[in-house]
Structure formats: C-alpha cells, structure tokens
Amino acid sequence: MNAIQKLRIEHLFTLEEMAKKLGTTRQTVSNLEKKATPKMVKKCSKIFNENVFKLFGSDVLKILPKTEEDKKILIEIIQNL
C-alpha cells in the first residue's frame, strides 16, 4: 500500500471520489496507487492540506521525473520541505 492509497482509505474515499478530487479517472488513481507522479503528489498535498514530505515521507524522493513539468514540480516540492 503506498501513501496515496493509504490516505484515500484513511479518509474513506472511494477510487471514484479520489479521482473526482484529483480531476482524473478511477483507473488513473488506481495506477497512481502503484506509482505516483509528481503532479499527483502535489495535488494530494493540496487535497489533504498537508506538507508533501509529511504525507509521503522519503518516498517522495523516489519519484522520477518523466517530463520537464515533473522536474519543475519536484524541484518546487523539495524547496518547500
């Protein structure tokens, strides 16, 4: 169970409810629960009103950027730790 799935379950959100909050599909949330993206990590932080590192711990540093946007988001996340 990764941090996104754990948070979703702790807050009693279904996959559908979490998808709606993230502005994505149920299938995408299911995939994110296997491997998160920087963009969704940032969105989850906003949804749960918590610091990214507090929510995801050192796991956030294991997320590899795939795009320039991902790189920018990761830099922003790290600068805000």
N, C-alpha and C positions, 0 to 999 in steps of 0.2 A: 504494500500500500504506500503510495507516495503522498507528498504533502497536500497536493490538490485534492486527491480522493479523501484523505483524512479530514481536511477542512470541510469538504462537501458533506461528508457523513456526520461530522460533529455539529454542523449547522442544520442538519436534517433536510438538505436539498436533494431532490432527485436529479438525475442526469439532465432531464429536461429543464428543470428550474435553474440549474447552474449554467446550462447552455444559454438560456434567456438572459441571465445576468451578465454573461461574458459576450453576448451578441454573436453567438455561434451556434453550431448544431450539437445535438446529443452525441453524435459519433465523434465529433472533434473533441468534446470533453472526455469521452472515453479514451481517445488516443492520447490526450494531454495527461491523463492519469497514468499513462505508461511512460510518456516522455514529454515534459513541459517545454514550452518555448519562452524566450524572454518576454515577448509581448503579453502572453497569457499570465506569466508570473506577476508582471506589473499590474495587470488588470485585477488579478486575485487580491493583490495587496490593497488595491483601492476598494474592492468589494467588501473585504473583511476589515478595512480601516486599520491595517497593521503594517509595520515595517517588513519589507521583503525578507530580510535576514531572520527576523523573529519568526515569521511564518515557515520559511523553508530551510533555515539554518545553513550549514555549509553546502547543502545540496544545490543551492542557487549558483555556487561557483563551478558546478559540474556541467552546467548548461552551455553547450557550444553554440556560438552564433553561426547562422547559415547565410544571413544577408547583412548588408550594411545597416539596415534598420535594427536588426538584432544586436549588432555590435554597439550601436549608439545606446540602445536600451540597457544593455549590460553595463556599459560604462556609467550610465546615469544611476543604475542600481548600486553599483559598487561605490560610487562617490557619495551616495546617501546612506551608507552603512554607518 
